[in-house]
Amino acid sequence: MFQDEEVKMIWCAKGGENSNIVFDKLDYEIIRKNPKIICGYSDITSIVNMINAKTGLVTFNATNFKSIATDETDYSYNKAMERFLEGSLELSDKDEKYEVLQKGIAEGELIGGNLSLTYGMVEGKYKLDFKDKILFLEELGYETGPELISNYLYYMKQNGVFDKIKGLWIGNYEHESQVPLEKIILDTLEGEYELPIIKSNNFGHIERKIAIPIGVKAKIDTSSDIKIELLEKCVK
């Protein structure tokens, strides 16, 4: 698909559980020489982050193609079109509520997506570079309970992820325990890190999903009306 000149965008059909099996099979040089949009969320977190890491190509955390047919509204589709066709730099609507969990200002390239997939790329052959990044995280509640969330986050903490990043952006997490993701994260961080932390409900395993570019510089400013914004264009 990257080599096919008629293909302008690769829109992943759905998520799953083992997208990392393609890491050894992708030709990153071909991808680098043929830049085009690739997007998806959930298990696609692995693919879009690894392609960005290996090629420098901007990739996207956005709705999967299958979700367009099953969503009750056109919100996620419209947000994808605004990003890909109109080049929108907005990360939130004016009426979008952003909760400030820890004050501060930070700039850095966006990285992340689904927590359980991001956690799997902290160390090893296909580890990501978290230095000076703004990390965004969400998780699927019915598959991952609070205890496992805690496990993932402490692993990331113990391997220095939160020492490296500049800011943290928390998305959706819904579990029957009603324990919020932001509480688990704050309990893990224990006030040890001076970085801005914000929370929103416009990305994750929910119908309302914006298209978040990976590898593009963004700014968090908790004192501003706009808590997070893109500083660079992400499509041509």
N, C-alpha and C positions, 0 to 999 in steps of 0.2 A: 504493500500500500504506500509506503514511503517512496518507493521507486517509481510508482505509477504517476505520471504527470497529470493525468485527469483527476486524480484524487486530491482534493483540496483540504480535507479534514478527516480525521479518524475518530469516530464517535463510538466508544466502547459500548457494547450491547448491554452488558450486565456485570455484576460483581461475582463473587464466589469465595474461594478459600485458598487458592494455590497459584496465584498469578506469578509468584516469584520463580516458578519452574522455567520461565522463559528467559531469565536473566542471562544464562550462558548461551542462549540461542540467538539473541538479538545481535544484529550487525550495527553497532553504534556509529561506525564511520558512515555507513549508508544513510542512517537517520540524520546524522549531523549535516551531511551534504544535501539533504532533501528536506529542509525544515517545513513543517506544516502542523496545523493544530491537531493535538490528540487530547482527549478529555474523558473523564469518568470519575467515579467515586467508589467508596468501600474498598473492595479488594484491588481495584485499579490504582489505589494509592501507591502500591509497590511499583507498578509500571511507570506511571507518570513521574514519580520522584526519581526513579533510577535513570530514566531517559534524560531528565534534566541534569542529573549529577554527572552522567557520562558524556553528554554532548553539549551542554549549555543551552539546549533548546528550551524555550518557555513552554511549559505544559499546563494542563488545567485540571483542577478538582471541580467537577461540575456534574450535573445530572447524567445518568446513563441513558442510552437510547431507549431501552425498554421502559424506563420510568415515564417517558413522554406519553406512552399509550395508557399507562395505568394511573397516572396522577389525576386528581379530580379538578385541578386548575391548570392553567398554562403558565404559572409563575416561573417555574424552573426553566421551562423552554424559552420563555421571553427573556429571562436574565441571560441565558446562554446566547441568544441572538443579539442582545444588546452588546455583549462583550465581543462576540466573534464577527458580527457584521457591521456594527456601528462603532466599535472601538471604545466603548464606554470605559471610563476609569473609576466608576462608582463601585464601592463595596457595600453600600447600604442605601436603602430608601430613607427619605426624610423622616418617615414615621417609624423606622426600625429602632427598637430599643436595644441599646448597648449598656450593659452593667459594668461598672468599674469595680474590680476586685482589688486592684493595687495600682496606685497612682504612678504616673511617670510618662516620659517621652522616649521613643525609640524609633530608629530607622534600621531596616534590614530587608534582605530578600525573603520572600515567603517560602515556607517549606512545611510539609506535613500532610495531614488528612486524617484518615482513620487511625486511631491510637494503636490498635493491635498490629497493624501493618507497619507503622512508623517505628514502633518498638523493635520489630524484627530487623530493622536496618540501622540499629545503633552501633553494632559491632560486626566484625567478620569481613569477608571478602567484598560484600556489597554494602558496606556501611556508608551512611550519608554524612556530609560535612555540616554540622549544626552551628559552626562558628559565625557569630554576628548575624544570625537569622531571626526572623519573626516566625515562631512555630505556631501553627494552628492545628487543633486536635478535636476530634469528635469520636463517638463510639456507639455501636449498636447494642442497646440495652438487653434485648432478650437473649443475646448470645454471650454477653460479657457482664458478669455481676460486679458489684463494688469491690469484692476481694481481689478479683483478677485485675481490675483496673488498678488497684493499689499495687499489685505485683508488677505490672508493666511500668508504672510511674516510678516506683522505687528502683527498678532496674535502670531506667533512664537517668535517675538522679545519681545512682551509684557509679554510673559510667560517664558522668560529667556533662550530660546534655544541658542541664539548667545552668551550669556555670558558663556555657558557651553562648547561649541564645541571648538576644537583646530584648525580646518581648514575647508574650504568650497570649494567644487568642483562642478561646474555648467555644466550641459549638455545641450541638445538640447531643443529649444523652438522656434516655428515658428508660428507667428500670422499675420493676414492681416494688422494690424497696423504697422508692422515692428518694434515694440518696443521690443528690446532684453531683455531676462530674466536677463542678467547680469546688465543692467541699472536699472531695477526695484529693484534688490537686493541691489545694491550699494546705490540707493536712500533711501532704507529702513534702511540700516546700518548707513548711514550718517557719515562714518568715525569714528565711536565710538568704533570699535573693532580692536584690534591688532592681526589679524590672517591672514594667507595666503589664498588667494582666486585665484583659477585658473578656466579657461573655456576651454572646449573641445567639439567636436561634434562627439563623439564616444559612446554615450549612450542616450537613450530617445526614443521618437516616430519617429525614423528614421530607415533606413535600416541598417546603420552601427552601430552595437551594440556589444560591448565587454561584457564579462561575469565578473561582479563585485562581489566579495565575500563580504558578510555582516558578520561582526564579526571577520574579520581578520585585523591585524595591518598593516597600510600603512604609508608612509612618503611623505609629500609634501615638496619640496625644490625648491623654485622659482628661485634660482640662478644656479641650475643644468640643464644640457641638458635634463635629464629625470625629468620632473616636479613632477610626482607621481609614486610611485612604491610600490609593496607589500613587506613586511618584513617577512612574514610567509607563509608556505605552507597552502593550503586550501583544498586539497583533499588527500585521502590515496589510 
